[in-house]
Amino acid sequence: MRKLLLALGVFFGLASAQVSLEGLKPSLALLGGSQGFGVEFSWRCLLFQPPVGEVRPALDLAFTAGGEANGAFLFRYYYPVAEELNVGAGLGLAFPKFQEAKLYLRLDGEYGLKALVGAPLFLGGDFGLLGGGLAGHLKLGYRF
């Protein structure tokens, strides 16, 4: 019963906020790297946007070959460097094996492939510090 009430509360809360997909500019990417293979979901931050560039929160979920799950939540700032090329930095928390939270600092880059393939695809990568070690990913994604 609690789960049903919680689901209804979330549904009606989102419906009353009148959030559109166009305003969120969500993206979904397949990624692979030091934390395993998985997906990354990101969207445009509605609370704050700088005059140049874009703030995009992101959720990462990846699985290693050994079956261990890793997750991360971070805020990234992207700055347009050239047409279809964005670079930026991110700060957040990573959850290796979902056991403990570790600070996650990373540099990101994304290149839009829309002009090449005619679809809103992008190719990207990131490299950074996860706790006391290095972490990196490559990703191929779709902007809705």
URURJO-V636909 format. One record per residue. PHI is phi in radians with two decimals (NA if undefined). BURIAL is b if it has 9 or more other C-alpha atoms within 8 Angstrom, else e. D_FIRST is the distance of its C-alpha to the first C-alpha in Angstrom with 1 decimal. Layout:
BEGIN
{{PHI:BURIAL:D_FIRST} {PHI:BURIAL:D_FIRST}}
END
This chain:
BEGIN
{{NA:e:0.0} {-1.10:e:3.8} {-1.11:e:5.4} {-1.14:e:5.1} {-1.12:e:6.3} {-1.13:e:8.6} {-1.10:e:9.9} {-1.13:e:10.7} {-1.09:e:12.3} {-1.13:e:14.3} {-1.05:e:15.3} {-1.22:e:16.5} {-1.13:e:18.1} {-1.19:b:20.1} {-1.15:e:21.0} {-1.29:e:22.4} {-1.30:e:24.3} {0.92:e:26.2} {-1.50:e:26.9} {-1.81:e:29.1} {-1.11:e:29.8} {-1.13:e:33.5} {-1.29:e:33.1} {-1.37:b:31.1} {0.83:b:33.6} {-1.23:b:31.2} {-2.46:b:32.8} {-2.29:b:31.9} {-2.31:b:34.4} {-1.56:b:35.0} {-2.33:b:36.5} {-2.62:b:38.4} {3.06:b:40.1} {-1.16:e:40.2} {-1.69:b:36.5} {2.00:b:36.1} {-2.00:b:35.2} {-3.09:b:32.2} {-2.29:b:31.0} {-2.28:b:31.2} {-2.02:b:29.3} {-2.36:b:30.9} {-2.63:b:30.9} {-1.41:b:33.1} {-1.22:b:32.2} {-1.55:e:31.7} {-1.44:e:32.4} {-2.63:e:35.9} {-2.42:b:38.5} {-1.27:e:42.1} {-1.09:e:45.1} {-2.19:e:45.9} {1.66:b:43.6} {-2.70:b:39.8} {-1.72:b:37.0} {-2.28:b:34.4} {-1.17:b:31.4} {-2.50:b:30.7} {-2.04:b:28.2} {-2.00:b:29.9} {-2.43:b:28.5} {-2.42:b:31.2} {-2.17:b:31.8} {-1.52:b:35.1} {-1.11:e:37.1} {-1.42:e:36.0} {1.53:e:32.3} {-1.45:e:31.5} {-1.75:b:29.1} {-2.28:b:30.2} {-2.42:b:28.7} {-2.71:b:30.0} {-2.33:b:29.2} {-2.65:b:32.3} {-1.84:b:33.9} {-2.11:b:37.1} {-1.95:b:39.9} {-1.89:b:41.9} {-2.10:b:45.4} {-1.28:b:47.3} {-1.67:e:50.5} {-2.55:e:51.9} {-1.03:e:50.8} {1.24:b:47.6} {-2.02:b:47.8} {-2.16:b:45.5} {-2.21:b:45.6} {-2.99:b:43.5} {-2.35:b:42.0} {-2.33:b:38.5} {-2.44:b:37.0} {-3.02:b:33.7} {-2.10:b:31.9} {-2.01:b:31.9} {-2.20:b:29.9} {-1.10:b:32.2} {1.01:b:30.4} {0.90:b:27.4} {-1.83:e:29.0} {-2.59:e:30.4} {-1.53:b:30.9} {-2.27:b:34.4} {-1.16:b:36.2} {-2.24:b:36.9} {-1.99:b:39.9} {-2.61:b:41.0} {-1.84:b:43.4} {-2.11:b:42.3} {-2.58:b:44.2} {-2.42:b:43.3} {-2.15:b:45.7} {-1.30:b:44.8} {-1.75:b:46.0} {-1.03:b:45.6} {-1.19:e:49.4} {-1.46:e:50.1} {-1.94:e:47.6} {1.40:e:46.6} {-2.21:e:42.8} {-1.33:b:40.9} {-1.60:b:40.9} {-2.49:b:41.7} {-2.06:b:43.0} {-2.58:b:42.4} {-2.80:b:42.6} {-2.55:b:41.9} {-2.57:b:43.5} {-2.97:b:42.7} {-1.85:b:42.1} {-2.12:b:39.0} {1.12:e:39.3} {-1.85:e:42.8} {-2.11:e:43.3} {-1.65:e:43.8} {-2.50:b:41.2} {-2.77:b:41.7} {-2.50:b:40.3} {-2.03:b:41.5} {-2.57:b:39.3} {-2.23:b:39.5} {-2.42:b:37.1} {-2.28:b:36.4} {-1.70:b:36.0} {-1.36:e:34.0}}
END
